[in-house]
Amino acid sequence: MHTTTELARRAAALAAGGSRRILGIAGPPGAGKSTLAARLAEALGPETAVVVPMDGFHLAQAELVRLGLADRKGAPETFDAAGYVSLLRRLRGPEPDTVYAPAFDRSLEEPVAGSIPVAPAVPLVITEGNYLLHDAGEWASVRPLLDEAWYLAPDEDLRVRRLVDRHVRHGKDPAYARGWVARSDEPNARLVAAGRHRADLVLDAG
């Protein structure tokens, strides 16, 4: 079991590599990716690390409706994967100016552009999301852009409870939330798990 302190030391060593590095944290829905990323960024400080979540590249709800994908929200095809890859490439390059990344507002259930500034001097970008290790379509271009990739492998019962609780906190009826997790989040979780062997480090997440 790795402590946050140990993982922060590993991330700090990565950040000390000279040019900007990108650390990817992958795992199924409810694994705790955003929590770990936030803890690492806090431990390293804003001059060293910034978190850029993959979820900022969710397609807007209106576009999901237009495409007939509203009931598949969270699946690989409901993201702008090419846009995410383009941002990662830009973040790896010698950008002289601040790069702005999108975020995902869970209270709105919508992406919000230009939310996260990445200053030129920040040496480490921590990006987290479900499909960083997915190897289909545009997603296959993500893994080569990550200097390190970590995979969170949580207790499955705990992970499902977290997901249901999250949906309820954001306004879903408990019965609806359980149904959504079963028919949407869990198929996505199985897809995510298929890529864990591409990670440099697999973490048991409690």
Rosetta blueprint (number, residue, H / E / L):
1 M L
2 H L
3 T L
4 T H
5 T H
6 E H
7 L H
8 A H
9 R H
10 R H
11 A H
12 A H
13 A H
14 L H
15 A H
16 A L
17 G L
18 G L
19 S L
20 R L
21 R E
22 I E
23 L E
24 G E
25 I E
26 A E
27 G L
28 P L
29 P L
30 G L
31 A L
32 G L
33 K H
34 S H
35 T H
36 L H
37 A H
38 A H
39 R H
40 L H
41 A H
42 E H
43 A H
44 L H
45 G L
46 P L
47 E L
48 T L
49 A E
50 V E
51 V E
52 V E
53 P E
54 M H
55 D H
56 G H
57 F H
58 H E
59 L L
60 A L
61 Q H
62 A H
63 E H
64 L H
65 V H
66 R H
67 L H
68 G L
69 L L
70 A H
71 D H
72 R H
73 K L
74 G L
75 A L
76 P H
77 E H
78 T H
79 F E
80 D L
81 A H
82 A H
83 G H
84 Y H
85 V H
86 S H
87 L H
88 L H
89 R H
90 R H
91 L H
92 R H
93 G L
94 P L
95 E L
96 P L
97 D L
98 T L
99 V E
100 Y E
101 A E
102 P E
103 A E
104 F E
105 D E
106 R L
107 S L
108 L L
109 E L
110 E E
111 P E
112 V E
113 A E
114 G E
115 S E
116 I E
117 P E
118 V E
119 A L
120 P L
121 A L
122 V L
123 P L
124 L E
125 V E
126 I E
127 T E
128 E E
129 G E
130 N L
131 Y L
132 L L
133 L L
134 H L
135 D L
136 A L
137 G H
138 E H
139 W H
140 A H
141 S H
142 V L
143 R H
144 P H
145 L H
146 L L
147 D L
148 E E
149 A E
150 W E
151 Y E
152 L E
153 A E
154 P E
155 D L
156 E H
157 D H
158 L H
159 R H
160 V H
161 R H
162 R H
163 L H
164 V H
165 D H
166 R H
167 H H
168 V H
169 R H
170 H L
171 G L
172 K L
173 D L
174 P H
175 A H
176 Y H
177 A H
178 R H
179 G H
180 W H
181 V H
182 A H
183 R H
184 S H
185 D H
186 E H
187 P H
188 N H
189 A H
190 R H
191 L H
192 V H
193 A H
194 A L
195 G L
196 R H
197 H H
198 R H
199 A L
200 D L
201 L E
202 V E
203 L E
204 D E
205 A E
206 G L
